[in-house]
Amino acid sequence: MKMNTLTASAVSALVAFGLGAAPAMAEDKPEKCYGIVKAAKNDCQTTNNACASHSGSDNQGDAWIYLPKGTCEKIVGGGLAAK
C-alpha cells in the first residue's frame, strides 16, 4: 500500500510538472530564418533545392534554418521571409 501511494505521488508530480511546462514550450516554437544559412546547411527544401542540406551558396535568400523565436531578426541578413 505504501509503495502505491509513493508511485501515485511521483506520477502526479510528473504530470503536474509536464502540464505546467507545456504553455511555455508552445510560446518558444522555432521559426524559419532565411538568408543566413551556410551552403549545404539548410533545414529543408527551397525553391531551388528539393531537400535539406542542398543549398548551393552561403546566405542563399530562400534557404532557411530553424531558430528560437525572436532570434532571426537579431542576425544581420536574417529574415522571416524568403528573399
C-alpha positions, -999 to 999 in steps of 0.1 A, spaced: 0 0 0 28 24 9 45 18 -25 13 25 -44 9 59 -26 46 68 -34 42 58 -70 9 77 -74 26 108 -58 55 106 -82 33 102 -112 11 131 -101 41 153 -97 55 144 -131 21 151 -148 17 184 -130 52 195 -140 46 185 -176 13 203 -178 29 234 -163 58 234 -188 35 229 -219 24 265 -223 60 278 -221 71 253 -247 43 264 -270 54 300 -269 90 290 -277 83 274 -311 111 278 -335 107 300 -366 122 298 -400 151 322 -406 160 329 -442 192 343 -458 218 333 -432 225 297 -439 259 284 -450 259 264 -482 245 228 -477 233 235 -442 197 245 -448 169 227 -428 145 219 -456 137 224 -493 139 257 -510 126 270 -543 159 259 -559 165 226 -540 144 196 -533 156 188 -498 177 197 -467 214 203 -470 214 211 -507 215 249 -507 242 259 -532 257 291 -517 261 309 -484 233 332 -475 210 319 -502 178 340 -500 154 312 -500 174 287 -478 163 286 -441 171 271 -407 150 269 -376 160 293 -348 143 301 -315 115 326 -319 128 362 -319 164 353 -328 163 356 -366 157 393 -368 186 400 -345 210 385 -370 223 407 -399 209 394 -431 183 372 -414 146 375 -422 113 357 -416 105 355 -453 124 343 -484 143 370 -502 
